[in-house]
Amino acid sequence: MDIKTIAVLIDTSPSRETRIDYAIHLARRHGAHLIGIFLLPPDLDGRAAASHVRGQAAIADLLHHQQVRKDETIKQARDVFEKHAARQDVHCEFRVHTPHGEDERRIGALHADLVVAAPPKDSWFDDGAPADVVQLATGVPFLLVPENWHNMEPPQRILIGWNASRESRRAIGDALPLLALASSVTVLIVDPQANIPAGEEPGVDVAMFLLRHGVRLTVDPVPSHGRAIPDVILEYAASNAHDLIVLGAYSHARAREIVLGGVTRSLLRLSPVPLLISH
């Protein structure tokens, strides 16, 4: 499936321009329509101040100032988004989502092939659900761009974390348009004896699947030697200059992942490299 619609989640943090630029370059590469979704901060309505206002004139004045502040915040976000999009001549639109629960975010994300967002440590998560929670609700792949990421070009050296699970298979399917255009793809299998069914050659089936789609790839089964799997993946990505990690999210029961920390949560928190997660 081609990537025809990309959504980028925009907040008020300085790092939003990094995500916007990344999404714009992806949209241009794939000829996709780009939707900028501005997540309006929930504190703009000044709830604490409003609770102390008395009298019709004072209330009207407060509401006016709240609306002015809201309009200015939206205009700033729109101007940033449209300025960056104009530089690359990308077909785009801008939407505003107010913080009235998660349904609106989920609905907006459902109509995109890919959502570009911030990792959990960035600001738009402070008052809403983390990216992994929203991703699980939508089923849409999320591409999380770290705050300090400087390479705006579409990914060329992609690392796939493969454990033969349904989720990792889903991630490969979601990432196929990116994989097909990459200069190199590595299927990394950490501790293959623990992750691949007995009797199977590690990575053969997934390698043949990708080769038939024209993906240039290598398969690398590596032992962890007792190290945490997220550390193995991140060290491998850094050593080989990978610019995207593709991962199936929560291949164990999510409650168990939360208790144990989980590979998914560790990578969401620690990865300095963009991360595409699917579930």
C-alpha positions as CSV (number, residue, x, y, z in Angstrom):
1,M,0.0,0.0,0.0
2,D,1.3,3.4,-0.9
3,I,1.5,6.3,1.5
4,K,-1.1,8.8,0.3
5,T,-2.0,10.7,3.5
6,I,0.4,11.7,6.3
7,A,-0.7,13.5,9.5
8,V,1.7,15.4,11.7
9,L,0.7,16.2,15.3
10,I,1.7,19.8,16.1
11,D,2.0,21.2,19.6
12,T,3.4,24.5,21.0
13,S,6.9,23.1,21.7
14,P,10.0,24.4,19.8
15,S,10.6,20.8,18.5
16,R,7.3,21.0,16.5
17,E,9.3,22.4,13.6
18,T,11.5,19.3,13.5
19,R,8.4,17.1,13.2
20,I,6.8,19.3,10.6
21,D,9.9,19.3,8.4
22,Y,10.3,15.6,8.7
23,A,6.6,15.0,7.7
24,I,6.9,17.5,4.8
25,H,9.9,15.7,3.3
26,L,8.1,12.4,3.7
27,A,5.0,13.7,2.0
28,R,7.0,15.1,-0.9
29,R,8.9,11.9,-1.3
30,H,5.7,9.8,-1.5
31,G,3.5,12.4,-3.2
32,A,1.2,12.3,-0.2
33,H,-1.3,14.8,1.1
34,L,-0.2,16.3,4.5
35,I,-2.5,17.1,7.3
36,G,-1.2,19.3,10.1
37,I,-3.2,18.5,13.3
38,F,-2.7,21.2,15.9
39,L,-3.4,19.9,19.4
40,L,-4.7,22.9,21.2
41,P,-3.2,23.2,24.7
42,P,-5.9,22.5,27.3
43,D,-4.8,25.3,29.6
44,L,-5.7,28.0,27.1
45,D,-9.2,28.4,28.5
46,G,-7.7,29.6,31.8
47,R,-9.9,27.3,34.0
48,A,-8.3,28.3,37.3
49,A,-8.6,32.1,36.6
50,A,-12.2,31.7,35.3
51,S,-13.3,30.1,38.6
52,H,-12.6,33.4,40.4
53,V,-14.3,35.8,38.0
54,R,-17.6,37.4,39.1
55,G,-19.9,39.7,37.2
56,Q,-21.1,39.7,33.6
57,A,-18.6,42.3,32.4
58,A,-15.6,40.6,34.0
59,I,-16.7,37.2,32.6
60,A,-17.2,38.7,29.1
61,D,-13.7,40.3,29.3
62,L,-12.1,37.1,30.4
63,L,-13.8,35.1,27.6
64,H,-12.6,37.7,25.1
65,H,-9.0,37.5,26.3
66,Q,-9.2,33.7,26.2
67,Q,-10.5,33.7,22.7
68,V,-7.8,36.2,21.6
69,R,-5.1,34.0,23.1
70,K,-6.6,30.9,21.5
71,D,-6.7,32.6,18.1
72,E,-3.1,33.8,18.4
73,T,-1.9,30.4,19.4
74,I,-3.7,28.8,16.5
75,K,-2.4,31.4,14.0
76,Q,1.2,30.9,15.1
77,A,0.9,27.2,14.7
78,R,-0.8,27.6,11.3
79,D,1.8,30.1,10.1
80,V,4.7,27.8,11.1
81,F,3.1,24.8,9.4
82,E,2.2,26.6,6.2
83,K,5.5,28.4,6.0
84,H,7.4,25.1,6.1
85,A,5.0,23.3,3.7
86,A,5.3,26.2,1.1
87,R,9.1,25.7,0.9
88,Q,8.6,22.1,-0.4
89,D,5.5,22.7,-2.4
90,V,3.5,20.0,-0.6
91,H,-0.3,19.7,-0.8
92,C,-1.5,20.2,2.7
93,E,-4.3,21.3,5.1
94,F,-4.3,22.5,8.7
95,R,-6.8,21.3,11.4
96,V,-7.3,22.2,15.0
97,H,-8.2,19.6,17.6
98,T,-9.4,20.8,21.0
99,P,-8.7,18.8,24.1
100,H,-12.2,17.3,24.7
101,G,-11.0,13.7,25.2
102,E,-9.1,11.3,23.0
103,D,-11.9,10.6,20.5
104,E,-11.1,13.5,18.2
105,R,-7.4,12.7,18.0
106,R,-8.2,9.1,17.2
107,I,-10.7,10.1,14.5
108,G,-8.2,12.4,12.9
109,A,-5.5,9.8,12.9
110,L,-7.7,7.1,11.5
111,H,-7.8,8.8,8.1
112,A,-4.0,8.8,7.6
113,D,-1.7,6.1,6.4
114,L,1.0,7.4,8.8
115,V,1.1,9.8,11.7
116,V,4.3,11.7,12.5
117,A,4.5,12.6,16.2
118,A,6.8,13.3,19.1
119,P,8.2,10.7,21.5
120,P,6.5,10.4,24.9
121,K,8.9,12.8,26.6
122,D,7.8,15.8,24.4
123,S,5.2,18.3,25.4
124,W,2.0,17.2,23.6
125,F,1.9,14.2,25.9
126,D,1.8,16.2,29.1
127,D,-2.0,16.6,29.1
128,G,-3.1,13.8,26.8
129,A,-2.5,10.1,26.2
130,P,1.0,9.0,25.2
131,A,1.6,8.2,21.6
132,D,1.6,4.5,22.2
133,V,-1.9,4.7,23.7
134,V,-3.3,6.8,20.8
135,Q,-1.6,4.4,18.3
136,L,-3.1,1.4,19.9
137,A,-6.5,3.1,19.7
138,T,-6.2,4.0,16.0
139,G,-4.2,1.1,14.6
140,V,-2.4,3.7,12.4
141,P,1.4,3.4,12.3
142,F,3.1,6.2,14.2
143,L,6.5,7.6,13.2
144,L,8.1,9.2,16.3
145,V,10.7,11.8,15.6
146,P,13.1,12.7,18.5
147,E,13.4,16.4,19.4
148,N,17.0,16.7,18.4
149,W,16.8,14.8,15.2
150,H,18.5,16.8,12.3
151,N,18.2,14.6,9.3
152,M,15.0,15.6,7.5
153,E,15.5,13.4,4.5
154,P,13.3,10.3,4.2
155,P,14.9,7.3,5.9
156,Q,17.6,5.5,3.8
157,R,19.0,3.0,6.3
158,I,16.2,1.2,8.1
159,L,16.5,-1.3,10.9
160,I,13.7,-3.7,11.6
161,G,13.4,-5.3,15.0
162,W,12.0,-8.8,14.1
163,N,10.7,-11.3,16.6
164,A,8.3,-13.3,14.4
165,S,5.3,-11.8,16.2
166,R,2.0,-10.6,14.7
167,E,2.9,-7.1,15.7
168,S,6.3,-7.2,14.0
169,R,4.8,-8.6,10.9
170,R,2.2,-5.7,10.9
171,A,5.0,-3.2,11.3
172,I,6.8,-4.5,8.2
173,G,3.6,-4.3,6.2
174,D,3.0,-0.7,7.4
175,A,6.6,0.3,6.6
176,L,6.7,-1.3,3.2
177,P,6.5,2.0,1.2
178,L,9.5,3.3,3.3
179,L,11.4,0.0,3.0
180,A,11.0,-0.1,-0.8
181,L,12.7,3.3,-1.2
182,A,15.5,2.7,1.3
183,S,19.0,2.2,0.2
184,S,19.5,-0.6,2.8
185,V,17.3,-2.5,5.2
186,T,18.5,-4.8,8.1
187,V,16.3,-7.3,9.7
188,L,17.7,-7.6,13.3
189,I,16.8,-10.7,15.3
190,V,18.0,-10.6,18.9
191,D,18.4,-14.0,20.4
192,P,16.8,-15.8,17.4
193,Q,16.7,-19.1,19.3
194,A,14.2,-17.5,21.7
195,N,12.1,-15.7,19.1
196,I,11.9,-18.0,16.0
197,P,9.9,-21.2,16.1
198,A,11.9,-24.4,16.3
199,G,13.1,-25.7,12.9
200,E,12.9,-22.4,11.1
201,E,15.9,-20.6,9.8
202,P,16.0,-17.2,11.5
203,G,14.6,-14.5,9.2
204,V,14.3,-16.6,6.0
205,D,10.6,-16.2,5.5
206,V,10.5,-12.5,6.2
207,A,13.6,-11.9,4.0
208,M,11.9,-13.7,1.1
209,F,8.7,-11.7,1.6
210,L,10.6,-8.4,1.5
211,L,12.8,-9.4,-1.4
212,R,9.7,-10.1,-3.5
213,H,8.7,-6.5,-2.8
214,G,12.0,-5.3,-4.1
215,V,13.5,-4.4,-0.7
216,R,17.3,-4.5,-0.5
217,L,18.0,-6.2,2.8
218,T,20.3,-8.3,5.0
219,V,19.3,-10.4,8.0
220,D,21.4,-10.3,11.1
221,P,20.7,-12.7,14.0
222,V,22.6,-11.5,17.1
223,P,22.9,-12.7,20.7
224,S,22.0,-10.4,23.5
225,H,24.6,-11.9,25.9
226,G,22.2,-11.0,28.7
227,R,21.9,-7.4,27.8
228,A,18.5,-5.7,27.6
229,I,17.0,-6.0,24.1
230,P,16.4,-2.2,23.8
231,D,20.1,-1.6,24.5
232,V,21.0,-4.2,21.8
233,I,18.8,-2.6,19.2
234,L,19.9,1.0,20.0
235,E,23.6,0.1,20.0
236,Y,23.2,-1.7,16.7
237,A,21.3,1.2,15.1
238,A,24.0,3.7,16.3
239,S,26.9,1.5,15.1
240,N,25.4,1.1,11.6
241,A,24.1,4.6,11.2
242,H,20.5,3.6,10.8
243,D,18.0,6.5,10.5
244,L,14.8,4.7,11.3
245,I,13.8,1.7,13.5
246,V,10.7,-0.2,12.6
247,L,9.1,-2.1,15.6
248,G,6.0,-4.0,16.4
249,A,4.5,-2.4,19.5
250,Y,3.5,-4.6,22.5
251,S,3.9,-8.1,21.3
252,H,3.1,-9.2,24.8
253,A,0.0,-8.4,26.7
254,R,0.0,-4.6,27.3
255,A,-0.5,-5.0,31.1
256,R,2.5,-7.2,31.2
257,E,4.5,-4.7,29.2
258,I,3.7,-2.0,31.7
259,V,4.7,-4.1,34.6
260,L,8.0,-5.2,33.1
261,G,8.8,-1.9,31.4
262,G,8.8,-3.6,28.0
263,V,10.9,-3.3,24.9
264,T,8.4,-0.9,23.4
265,R,8.3,1.5,26.2
266,S,12.1,1.5,26.6
267,L,12.6,2.3,23.0
268,L,9.9,5.0,23.0
269,R,11.7,6.6,25.9
270,L,15.3,6.2,24.9
271,S,15.6,6.0,21.1
272,P,17.6,8.9,19.6
273,V,16.6,7.6,16.1
274,P,13.1,8.0,14.6
275,L,10.9,5.0,15.5
276,L,8.0,3.6,13.5
277,I,5.7,1.6,15.7
278,S,2.7,-0.5,14.7
279,H,0.3,-2.7,16.6
